[in-house]
Amino acid sequence: MAVMLDDEKRRRKWIWGCTGGCLGFLLAALLLAYIIVRVLMRPVPIVPPETFITPETEAFVIAKVAPDDPLMVSAAARLALLRGFLERLPTRRGAPLQMNAERIRGLVLQTAPLQMVAILQPGHGKEPFERGVAFSVFRGSRLYGLAVRSYMESASGRNQGNFERYREALLVASRPGGAMGLIENNYMGADTDAMIRQWVDAILQRRALEAQSPKGQAPPAEFRAGGQLRAAYRRLDPKQPVLFASLNSRQELLDLLALMPAGRARDLLFAAGSASDRVLSLSGELTGLNDRDAALTLFFQCADTAFAARLQAALTQIAAEFADTSPLREVKAEQSEGAVVKLDARIEGIPDKVAELATYLSQGRPQPVK
């Protein structure tokens, strides 16, 4: 009888020991998963967009998506829904992402604030320009970084570039279509790895400045481009979600006009001289009005006040002719600051128009303006 009682006690101890061990293992696994998720999704502050403006920059576009900006959240989600966009995003397994509209919107809100900076600067080879674009995310950068790094290593393994380290960044250089770079929460692509190295240096310099400053009191980032582009930038409100500016020293505005569909409106803008060498720079900004509409402001820096007056009159006439068919509403052009023409307008349905523009640009080459 005593032997049977001893066996029963040992059996119960074994059962409780196994149960406790399993529960302990489960709790440890849950704790580890929680820590991993917290680490991978930990926010990383986004560097100011001016960090990516190089001294050689001749044109730039800055787009920022804040979680409390319904227009930019809608525009970003709509753009991500375009056919072929998700398929081009790098994933660890190489399979295209499968997402619906609701999930994409949730992902945008989960990772926001987001930032995109694209620049154009003179080329040093056969091409007249070098292009670059940098994406920055606030949350989830470590998680997304794993996928991007895996994609970069895979591209290097397929002999599509040299995988290397530059300071604290990872690069795939000399690949078809340009170079790629990854540092912290910044994902970069450019025609040349030299531009990405410029960006890495600027990011590390900014991080060092932030580390030396009291928390939240780092000085504003310096806008490193000079001359007419600096003047164009100073007309803009850096708090707005979309900012852009371009010089016109290498016919940049003619190339921009060529992106418009051919037709009477484009011909009239060309005849008005909006892309001529009498316009030194063009800059502008978008201000969200709701989740679909935005206010647009453009600044044409002209060579002299006489040409500015003629351009203002021509833009006013063109706006009146296309008042019912143009995507711009309530257009008002006025001469300000002497040789500057300021144009204000309202654009309806921004998310759909962004998607239409992206689709149009991906389907064919711009037609030359005659």
Buried (B, 14 or more C-beta within 10 A) or exposed (E): EEEEEEEEEEEEEEEEEEEEEEEEEEEEEEEEEEEEEEEBBEEBBBBBBBBBBBEBBBBBBBBBBBBEBBBBBBBBBBBBBBEEBBEEBBBEEEEEBEBEEEEBBEBBBEBBBBBBBBBBBEEEEEEEBBBBBBBBBBBBBBBBBEBBBBBBEBBBEEEBBEBEEBEEBBBBBEBEEBBBBBBBBBBBBBBBBBBBBBBBEBBBBBBEEBEEEEEEEBEEBBBBBEEBBBBBBEBBEBEBBBBBBBBBBBBBBBBBBBEBEEEEBBEBBBEBBBBBEBBBBBBBBBBBBEBBBBBBBBBBBBBEEEBBBBBBBBBBEBBEEBEEEBBBBEBEBEBEBEBBBBBBBBBBBBBEBBBBEBEEEEEEEBEEBE
